[in-house]
């Protein structure tokens, strides 16, 4: 636990504000994008002394980062030593660059993230996410674990046989994994007489998919994993743009921020701060970043937050799991939904493991929601699924039965680094 995390809320806020002011001065000197933004809006950084005054700076969007990518660069080209791209979940991937200091900061961030979970030197961690394909997450985990002094097994993504062989050989007690891949590992173990319930693994650090609901209870996916495999699941939330991880402690009551590394705001549709417990869009400013610092960057992710002292003794703000993305909001037959609501229902139903959720516009411009499932499903199972949707969401999506191959093609578009369970075609039709 770092000293700042247990300071008073007031002292943490003062330290954060000091770091934010340093970052503002840095971008004013070095960032072509922010120099122009501040000039266009008549902003004098030296006069920004409160959160209310900070709101005078317009939010930076993913579109800004795409359109003016080179203008965010604050260091000479020859100082850049790592080149990656964002995942491009809501658009084309964007270039993101790191110098030596930023990679060292990334290592510190991940080390502190692992320490929050309870890892210590001597633990062994198997990283089941890729370190290649221009992906920063795998690199970040490796750097953080190396800084912590933990043992590392780099298996990379997929290949359940290799995962279990590595577990048998090296006896890791932690996995870093996407939750749905844990289900694939369990399925492989059950099909190949592997005694996974008595393996060395005691916990998984999960990325990429929500494990908990807004009340911090395990969601359908989390429950399904733990019912099959009695391991502890830790949620983390991060993005390439943040260069910072938000991580659960052992009490699983929200993801702690690392206040010296990121400044967070949760804003409503009008751009005003929401109250504690209310849902809004996460907007962040990176701290201590040199190469591509971002100020008031709008993530599109909808969260709530609390600043109550955690049982672990940390006084840092904690974020709820991500409810969804603003752009992924679906209004279907009068009901407001996010993709995760639909995915949770499919996981709870526990009969159909291969599916994809598609939303597009119908002829009248309304949202049309379709679940594509395998055509091998029986009529009885199909009726059961419809009833399950009616009970859980009070609305039944359009259900289309296609081949597994067609589903897999939709789930794994060319160039994507991870399977896609939600396909949004609303900006591509009509």
N, C-alpha and C positions, 0 to 999 in steps of 0.2 A: 504494500500500500504506500503510495507516494505521500509525502507530508502535506502537499496542497489539498489532497482529497479529504483530509480530516479537519482542515481549518474551518472556521466559522463561515456561514454562507456569505456574510458581508465581506470577509477577507478574500474569499474565493472570487467574489464579484470584482473587488478592487484589482486583484492580480490579473484577472481576465481583461478588464478594461485597459490596464496598462499595456498588456500584450497586443490588444486590438489597436490601440493608438500607435504603437510601434509599427504594426503591419500597415496601417493606413498611411503613415508617413513614407514607408518603404514603397508602397505601390504608387504613391503620388510622385516619387522620384524616378521609379524604374519601369512602371507599366504604361505602355502607350495607350492601352485601352482605358485604364482608370484616369490617367492624366486628361484624356479627352472627355471622359464622362464627367469628371469633377468640373472641368472648365465649362462644359455645355450647361451644367445645372448651377453654376455659380457657387460651388461648394468650397469652403475654406476648411480644410481638415483640422486645423488648429482650434477651430471653434466647436468641434464636435466633442461634447463632454458628457452627454447623457444618451440613454437609449432613444429618447424621443428625437434628439438631434440626429442620431444615427439613421433614423428612418427617412431623413432628407436625401440620403444616397439611394438611388433607384436600385432595385434588385437586379442582379446579373442572372440571365437565363441560359439554359442549355443552347438556345438558338444563338445568343451572343458568343458563346464559346465555340460554336460551329462556324459562325460567319467571320469572326475576328480572331481566330485561333492564334495566329502569330503575334497579335498585339498584346496577348497576355504574358508573353515571355519577358522575364525580368533579369535574365543573366545572359552572358555571351554564349553563343552556340557551342564554342569549344569546351565549355564547362558542363555541358549536358552529357550524362553517362548512362541514362536509362530512358528508353523510348517505349511508350505503351499507348494503348487506346482505351477509351471507355467502352463499356459493354454494348452501348447503342440500343438499350431496351426500348426507348421511345423515338429512335431516329438513327441517323448514321453515326458510327463510332467517331469519336473526336480524339485528336492527338493530345497526349499528356506527357510531360517531360519532367525529369528529375536530375538535380545535380547531386554531388556527394553529400552535402549538408541535408538535403531532403531525404535521401535514402537513410541517413543516420537518424533523422527524425522519425521516419517510417518504422525503423527498427525499434526505436524507443517506444513509439505508440503501440506496436504489437507486443513488445515485451510487457508493457504495463497492462495491456488487454489480457494477456495470458495470466499474469499475476492476479488480476481481478478474479479470474476463474478459480485460482488456487494452484496453478502450476508452479513448480519449483525446479531448481537444477537437480537432475537425476531422474525426472520424469521423462518418458519416451512418447513422442507424438508422431503419428503417421499422417502425412499430408496427402489427402486423396483428391486434391484440386490441382489443376495444371499450373506449372511454373513457366510454361511457354505460351505461344499464341497471343503475344502482346498483352498478357493478363497480369495485373499488378498483384492480385490477392495472394497467389502462391508464393511470389517473391517476398511479399510482406511477411507472411507467416514464417518463411525460412529465416529471414533476417531477425525477426523478433525472437524466435526460439534460439537462434545462435547467440544472440545477445544475452538471453536468459541462461544459456548454458545447458539447455535441455537436449536430449537425444532426438534426432530427426530421422524419420524414414520417408523418403520422397517417392511415393508410388505413382503420384499423378492421378488423373481422372480415369474412371471406368475400370475395366479388367478385374472383376470380382475375384477371379482365381489368384491373381497377383496380390490383391489386398489380403486374402486369407493366408496365402503362403507367407507374406511378410509378417502378419500377426503371429503366425506359428513360429517363425524364425526369430523375430526380434522382440516379441512380447511388449508392444506398446500399451500404455494404459490410457492414452487419449487418441482419438481420431479427430482430424479436421475434415468435415464432409458437408455436402449438400444433403439435407434430410431425406429427400426421396431416394438418394443413392444408398442410404442406410437400409432402406427397404429392399433394394436390389441385392445388397450384400446378404441380408437375412434370407431372401428367397434362394440365392445361390447356395448358402450354407445348408439350408434345409434340403435342397435337391442333391447335395453332394456329401451328406452324412458328416458335416462339420459341426462339432459340439460348440457352437458359437456362444451359448449361454454360459459356458465355463471358460471363455477366453480371457486373456489378460486385460481386455478393454473394459474400463469402468465408466468412461464418459466420452461424449462427442461434442465438439465445438462446431456449431452448425451455422452455415452461411447460405445466403441466396433465397431462402424460403422461410416464411414466418412459422414459428413453432407454437406461439401463444396467442391468446385473444386479448382484448382490451383490459380484461380483469387479471391478466398474467397467468391464467390457467392454460394448460396444454390444449392446443386446438386438435382437430381430428387427426392431422398428420402426426403431431407429437404423441398423442395417445396411442395411435396405431403402432408407432415404433416401440414405445416403452412397454406396451402390452406384450409384444413379441420378444423384446430384448431388454432386460432390466439394467439399463445404463442411464446415467444422468445426462440430460441434454442442456446445453448452454446456447443461448441465442446471441449472435453478434450482428451488428448492422454497420455497413460501411459502403463507400463508393470510391471509385478512382479519384473523382474530383475532391472529395473530402480529405483524402490522405490520412484519415483518422477513423478509428473504430469505436463504436458504442457497444458496450459489452455487459452482460449480466454477471452479477456476483453469485455466490452460492445460495442466496435467498430468492433469486429468480423473480424480482419485483421491478423489472424495468432495466433498460440498458443505461449504465452510467456514462456520462460524458467525461472526457479528459480535459478539464477546463483550461490547462495551459496550452493546449494544442488546437482547440476549436471554440468558437463563440457561436452559440445557437440562439435562434429566435423561432417561435412557432406563431404563425400569422394567419389571420382570417382572410376571407375573400377581398376585403377592403385594404389589406396590408397592415392591419393593426394587430398587436399582440393579443393572443387568446388568453383566457383565464386558465389557471391550473385545472387540469382534467378535461378541458375542452379540446376538440379536434381542430387542427389547423395544419398548414403546410410548413414543413421544416425548412428554414432558411439558415445557412451557416456562413461564417467567415473563418477561413483557415488562419491559424496563428503560427508564427515561426517558419513559414514556408518561403523559400527563396525563388524558385524557378517559375512557378505559375500560381501565385497566391490568388485566391478568390474572395471577394468581399460581398456579403449579402447574396450568396448564390442560392437560387430557388431550386430545391431538389424535385419538387412535384410530389414528394411523399407526404402523406397525411398521417400525423401522429398527435398524441397528447403528451403532457409531461407532468412530473411532480417534483417538488423540491423538498419534500419531507426527508428527514434524516433516515437513512437506510439502516436496517438491523446490523449491517456489516460495519457501521461506524463512519461511512463516507457521507459527506454533506453535499455531494455533487448532484446536479440535476439528473433525473432519469427519464428516458423516453419510453413511451409505450411501444409495442410492436407496430409496424407500419400497417395501417388499415387498407391502404391502396394508394394509387397515384391519382392526382387530380384529373389527368387526361384520360384515365381509364374508368371514370365514373360511367355507369350504365343506368339509363332510365328505361325499364322494361315493364310494359303493362302497368304503369303507374308506380312501380316499385324501384327504389334506389338501391343499386347493387354495386359491388366492386368485385373484380375477378376472384379475390380470395374467398369471398362468400360462396361462390359457385364451386371452386376447387375443394373447399372444406366439405361441402355436401357430397361431392363425388368420392372423396376419401372416406367419409363416414359410411357411405353406402357399402363400401368394401367388397364390391362384386366386380367392378370394372376398373382395372388398373391402367388401361391404355385409353386415353381420351384427350381431346383438345377442345378448348372453349373458343368460339369465334363470335365476334360481334361486328355487325355491319349496319348500314342504313337500309330500310325497306323503301318501297316506292313512294311512301308519304314522308320520308325523311326521319322516321322514328327508328330508335335502336331495335335491331333484330338480333336476338341472342340465340345461338345454336350450340348444342353440345354434340360433337361428333364422336361416336362410339363404334366399337367393332361390330360388323354385321354377323358375328358368331353369337351374339347375345340372344337369349331366348325371349319369347313374348312375355313370359312370366317375369323375367328379370327386368325387361323394359317397363312393364307396368309398375313393378316395385320401385324402380328409379323415379318414375313420374310421381308416384305417391310420396316418396321421400322428399322430393323437391316441394311438393304442395305443403307438406307438414313443416318443413324447415324454413322455406323462403316465401310461402304463400303464393307462389307463382311457378308455373312449369315452363321451362325454356323449350324452344323447338329442338327436337332430337333427331339427328340424322345418323343412319347406320352406314358405315363405309368400311373398306378393308383396313387391316392393321398397317399395311404398307402406306396407304394414303394418309393415315393418322400420323405415322412416323415422319413422313415427308413434311407435313405441316408443322410438326413439333421440332424438327431439326432443319430449319431453313439454311441455305448455303451461307457460310460466313459466320453463323452464330456460334458462340463459344459454349452455350449451354442450352438444354432443351427448353422449348417455349410452350407453356401450357395455355397461354392466352394470346390469341391473334386478333388484333384490332384492325379491321378493314374500313372503318367509318370514313377515313379521309381519302380512301382509294376507290370509293364507289359512289355512283349517282352524283 
